[in-house]
């Protein structure tokens, strides 16, 4: 897990992610994020423009459990959109 993206605020695609307060800020709006949402964003930020495979998300964030990870990843990405 890219720890640095879970310990301090950073910018991703013009949004300010603050894992300390658990918020995403964009323009005037602020949204609370769940832990898995913060972890998914941290993996994306660490990958730069390289992208992250589904299997990498599941391996890292759901401890390799595809039964839970597939649906968990789908739900998390859907919420972030």
N, C-alpha and C positions, 0 to 999 in steps of 0.2 A: 504494500500500500504506500503510495506517495505521501508520506507523513507530513511533509511541509505544507501540503494543501489542506491539511486538516488542523493545522495549528495557527494559521494566520490568514487574514483576509487576502484575497487575490482577485484579479480581473479575468473573466473568461467570456469571450464574445460580447464585450461591452457591458457585461453585468458584473457587479461587485458581489462576490461570494464571501460571506463571513461565517466560517465554521464555528467560531467562538460563540456568536449569538445565534447561530443557526438560521441566518437570513440570506436572501438574495435580493439585491437592490438594483432597480433599473429605472432610470429617469426619476420620477417622483414616487414610484411604487416600491413597496417592500413586501416580501413574502417569506413566511416561515418554511423551513425545509426540515424533512425528517433525516435521520442519520444515514439511511441508505441513499437518499438523494444526494447528500453531501459527499458520500463515498464515490458514487458514480461520477459526479462532477469532478472530484479530485483525480480520478483515473483519467478522465478526458483531458483535464488540464495538464497532467503529467505527460500525456502522449503527444502534446503539441498538435501537429497536423497529421500525425501518423495513424490515428484511429485506434480503436480497441475492439477486439473480437468479442463476440458473445461468450465464447468459452473462457476468455480471460476474465471477463466480469464475473462469471459464475464461479470460476476457480478461486478468484481472490475474495469476492464479497460474500459468496454463499458457500464457501469452503468446499467447492467442487460438487455440491449436491444439486444435480440437474432437476430433480423433482421439485425442489423448492425454488431453485435459482431461475429456471426458465420463466415461471409465472412472476416471481419477484422482480426480475429484470424488466419484463413486459410492463408490469404495474408501475415501476419506478420511472421508466422512460416516458410512459404515458402521462404520468403526473407532472414530470418536468416540462413536457411540451405545453 
